């Protein structure tokens, strides 16, 4: 592994740790050179998207998750994360679509719960 590659791995791991500690802005700063070096690597984009989401940079989160899905349309976690991002942006119908796809691909309880939340909110808003 070259020096740059090793530095990128270390920066990525540091960013993962910072996201886990709920320090998204520090994570994004650590991840910046990795994003520059590997702008189309799904794992890097997913981590950046998570950090953007946690720091309420929702448009950036949306763009990161959509890019992952352009690279790999079968990434169920990216569908889930995009759905949660759209939900937080009050774009419920779009969120529901993404979450339905995530559940269909991988019936994870967290995905199912998120889909239920969005569907219930849509129903309540429709009944107003």
Residue frames as qw, qx, qy, qz and C-alpha x, y, z in Angstrom:
[[0.000, 0.891, 0.453, 0.000, 0.00, 0.00, 0.00],
 [0.405, 0.495, -0.036, 0.768, 1.42, 3.39, -0.95],
 [0.213, -0.135, -0.461, 0.851, 1.84, 6.19, 1.55],
 [0.329, -0.066, -0.124, -0.934, -1.14, 8.11, 0.17],
 [0.641, -0.228, -0.631, -0.373, -3.34, 5.03, 0.25],
 [0.511, -0.240, -0.693, 0.449, -2.33, 4.28, 3.85],
 [0.016, -0.069, -0.263, 0.962, -3.03, 7.90, 4.83],
 [0.483, -0.148, -0.355, -0.786, -6.46, 7.66, 3.21],
 [0.638, -0.270, -0.720, -0.040, -7.26, 4.48, 5.11],
 [0.363, -0.214, -0.564, 0.710, -6.22, 6.11, 8.37],
 [0.168, 0.001, 0.024, -0.986, -8.22, 9.26, 7.60],
 [0.571, -0.223, -0.560, -0.557, -11.25, 7.15, 6.73],
 [0.588, -0.295, -0.715, 0.236, -11.01, 5.21, 9.98],
 [0.178, -0.142, -0.380, 0.897, -10.57, 8.43, 11.94],
 [0.351, -0.092, -0.218, -0.906, -13.66, 9.87, 10.23],
 [0.611, -0.279, -0.698, -0.247, -15.65, 6.69, 11.04],
 [0.454, -0.273, -0.639, 0.557, -14.70, 7.05, 14.68],
 [0.011, 0.081, 0.155, -0.984, -15.67, 10.71, 14.72],
 [0.499, -0.211, -0.452, -0.709, -19.08, 9.95, 13.17],
 [0.617, -0.308, -0.722, 0.067, -19.59, 7.27, 15.84],
 [0.341, -0.279, -0.473, 0.763, -18.77, 9.92, 18.46],
 [0.102, 0.858, 0.503, 0.003, -21.38, 12.25, 16.90],
 [0.239, -0.694, 0.172, 0.657, -18.69, 14.72, 15.76],
 [0.697, 0.547, 0.440, 0.146, -19.72, 15.06, 12.12],
 [0.257, 0.959, -0.123, -0.019, -17.92, 18.30, 11.32],
 [0.345, -0.668, 0.646, 0.133, -14.63, 16.88, 12.57],
 [0.731, 0.111, 0.664, 0.113, -15.36, 13.71, 10.60],
 [0.581, 0.781, 0.224, 0.048, -15.92, 15.70, 7.42],
 [0.009, 0.914, -0.398, -0.076, -12.66, 17.56, 7.96],
 [0.526, -0.400, 0.741, 0.122, -10.82, 14.24, 8.40],
 [0.697, 0.341, 0.627, 0.063, -12.58, 12.77, 5.37],
 [0.330, 0.864, -0.040, -0.379, -11.89, 15.71, 3.03],
 [0.014, 0.612, -0.700, -0.367, -8.61, 14.39, 1.59],
 [0.390, 0.065, 0.917, 0.062, -10.17, 10.96, 1.06],
 [0.479, 0.700, 0.455, -0.272, -13.13, 12.51, -0.77],
 [0.222, 0.823, -0.328, -0.408, -10.68, 14.43, -2.95],
 [0.116, -0.434, 0.859, 0.244, -8.68, 11.29, -3.71],
 [0.029, 0.157, 0.972, 0.170, -11.63, 8.91, -4.16],
 [0.343, 0.100, 0.112, -0.927, -14.74, 10.95, -5.03],
 [0.720, 0.060, -0.377, -0.580, -16.60, 7.96, -6.47],
 [0.315, 0.084, -0.919, 0.224, -15.91, 5.37, -3.80],
 [0.533, -0.524, -0.503, -0.434, -19.21, 4.27, -2.25],
 [0.647, -0.436, -0.502, 0.374, -17.87, 3.69, 1.26],
 [0.305, -0.076, -0.131, 0.940, -16.39, 7.19, 1.36],
 [0.234, -0.317, -0.327, -0.859, -19.59, 8.76, 0.02],
 [0.603, -0.516, -0.587, -0.161, -21.74, 6.83, 2.51],
 [0.548, -0.373, -0.413, 0.624, -19.61, 8.00, 5.42],
 [0.103, 0.048, 0.057, 0.992, -19.70, 11.58, 4.14],
 [0.390, -0.426, -0.509, -0.639, -23.47, 11.32, 3.70],
 [0.606, -0.517, -0.580, 0.170, -23.87, 10.09, 7.28],
 [0.400, -0.266, -0.240, 0.843, -21.77, 13.00, 8.57],
 [0.092, -0.204, -0.275, -0.935, -23.75, 15.48, 6.48],
 [0.501, -0.503, -0.609, -0.353, -27.01, 13.98, 7.78],
 [0.572, -0.476, -0.505, 0.436, -25.93, 14.18, 11.43],
 [0.279, -0.268, -0.091, 0.918, -24.82, 17.79, 10.97],
 [0.323, 0.714, 0.496, -0.374, -28.12, 18.68, 9.24],
 [0.088, 0.506, -0.480, -0.711, -26.44, 19.40, 5.90],
 [0.689, 0.255, 0.630, -0.252, -29.32, 17.61, 4.29],
 [0.636, 0.718, -0.102, -0.263, -28.87, 18.68, 0.66],
 [0.159, 0.654, -0.738, -0.041, -25.27, 17.48, 0.77],
 [0.484, -0.124, 0.838, -0.217, -26.36, 14.24, 2.41],
 [0.743, 0.488, 0.326, -0.321, -28.95, 13.77, -0.32],
 [0.500, 0.750, -0.389, -0.188, -26.33, 14.35, -3.03],
 [0.099, -0.508, 0.853, -0.062, -23.90, 11.89, -1.43],
 [0.583, 0.074, 0.769, -0.251, -26.51, 9.14, -1.09],
 [0.708, 0.623, 0.124, -0.308, -27.82, 9.71, -4.62],
 [0.307, 0.715, -0.610, -0.145, -24.26, 9.43, -5.96],
 [0.341, -0.265, 0.893, -0.128, -23.83, 6.10, -4.15],
 [0.673, 0.355, 0.581, -0.290, -27.03, 4.90, -5.80],
 [0.558, 0.737, -0.247, -0.290, -25.77, 6.01, -9.21],
 [0.109, 0.579, -0.808, -0.013, -22.68, 3.88, -8.60],
 [0.121, -0.023, -0.989, 0.083, -24.60, 0.95, -7.09],
 [0.501, -0.258, -0.225, -0.795, -28.41, 1.01, -7.45],
 [0.759, -0.269, -0.582, -0.109, -28.67, -2.10, -5.24],
 [0.291, 0.156, -0.599, 0.730, -27.17, -0.46, -2.14],
 [0.404, -0.642, -0.628, -0.177, -30.06, -0.87, 0.28],
 [0.445, -0.531, -0.345, 0.633, -28.38, 1.17, 3.01],
 [0.148, -0.054, 0.208, 0.965, -27.99, 4.14, 0.65],
 [0.269, -0.469, -0.611, -0.578, -31.71, 3.86, -0.18],
 [0.501, -0.632, -0.553, 0.208, -32.54, 3.82, 3.53],
 [0.396, -0.391, -0.134, 0.820, -30.25, 6.76, 4.29],
 [0.004, 0.164, 0.389, 0.906, -31.64, 8.74, 1.34],
 [0.371, -0.579, -0.650, -0.324, -35.16, 7.98, 2.55],
 [0.487, -0.610, -0.428, 0.455, -34.33, 9.20, 6.07],
 [0.276, -0.175, 0.094, 0.940, -32.73, 12.33, 4.62],
 [0.152, -0.337, -0.519, -0.771, -35.78, 13.09, 2.49],
 [0.450, -0.631, -0.632, 0.010, -38.02, 12.43, 5.50],
 [0.430, -0.499, -0.263, 0.706, -36.07, 14.96, 7.52],
 [0.090, -0.070, 0.284, 0.952, -36.51, 17.43, 4.64],
 [0.459, 0.392, 0.491, -0.629, -40.30, 16.81, 4.78],
 [0.465, 0.364, -0.553, -0.587, -40.24, 15.31, 1.28],
 [0.616, -0.148, 0.678, -0.373, -42.34, 12.42, 2.49],
 [0.872, 0.399, 0.113, -0.261, -43.57, 10.92, -0.76],
 [0.527, 0.666, -0.523, 0.075, -40.02, 10.76, -2.11],
 [0.221, -0.487, 0.767, -0.354, -38.84, 9.32, 1.21],
 [0.806, 0.029, 0.446, -0.388, -41.53, 6.67, 1.12],
 [0.817, 0.525, -0.198, -0.134, -40.42, 5.53, -2.33],
 [0.316, 0.622, -0.677, 0.235, -36.79, 5.14, -1.27],
 [0.404, -0.333, 0.720, -0.455, -37.71, 3.39, 1.96],
 [0.893, 0.187, 0.201, -0.357, -40.04, 0.97, 0.15],
 [0.718, 0.557, -0.416, 0.027, -37.17, 0.01, -2.13],
 [0.025, 0.553, -0.739, 0.383, -34.82, -0.45, 0.82],
 [0.660, -0.146, 0.567, -0.470, -37.34, -2.68, 2.62],
 [0.899, 0.354, -0.021, -0.256, -37.95, -4.72, -0.54],
 [0.577, 0.588, -0.545, 0.158, -34.22, -5.29, -0.97],
 [0.405, 0.137, -0.744, 0.514, -33.42, -5.93, 2.68],
 [0.500, -0.647, -0.404, -0.410, -36.29, -6.24, 5.20],
 [0.383, 0.091, -0.563, 0.727, -34.31, -4.82, 8.11],
 [0.252, -0.688, -0.642, 0.225, -36.47, -3.79, 11.12],
 [0.200, -0.521, -0.063, 0.827, -34.98, -0.28, 11.10],
 [0.018, -0.009, -0.568, -0.823, -35.94, 0.12, 7.45],
 [0.227, -0.505, -0.796, -0.244, -39.45, -1.17, 8.13],
 [0.267, -0.650, -0.479, 0.526, -39.85, 1.19, 11.09],
 [0.112, -0.352, 0.173, 0.913, -38.74, 4.18, 9.04],
 [0.124, -0.207, -0.709, -0.662, -41.17, 3.25, 6.27],
 [0.265, -0.605, -0.747, 0.070, -43.97, 2.96, 8.82],
 [0.218, -0.566, -0.250, 0.755, -43.17, 6.39, 10.25],
 [0.002, 0.185, -0.394, -0.900, -43.21, 8.04, 6.84],
 [0.194, -0.341, -0.805, -0.446, -46.37, 6.24, 5.75],
 [0.251, -0.640, -0.651, 0.321, -48.14, 7.30, 8.96],
 [0.130, -0.494, -0.049, 0.858, -47.11, 10.93, 8.50],
 [0.083, -0.028, -0.606, -0.791, -48.34, 10.89, 4.91],
 [0.244, -0.492, -0.822, -0.153, -51.66, 9.44, 6.08],
 [0.229, -0.634, -0.465, 0.574, -52.05, 12.04, 8.83],
 [0.062, -0.370, 0.185, 0.908, -51.24, 14.90, 6.47],
 [0.120, -0.196, -0.751, -0.619, -53.66, 13.56, 3.88],
 [0.265, -0.582, -0.768, 0.031, -56.46, 13.49, 6.49],
 [0.187, -0.395, -0.274, 0.857, -55.98, 17.14, 7.47]]
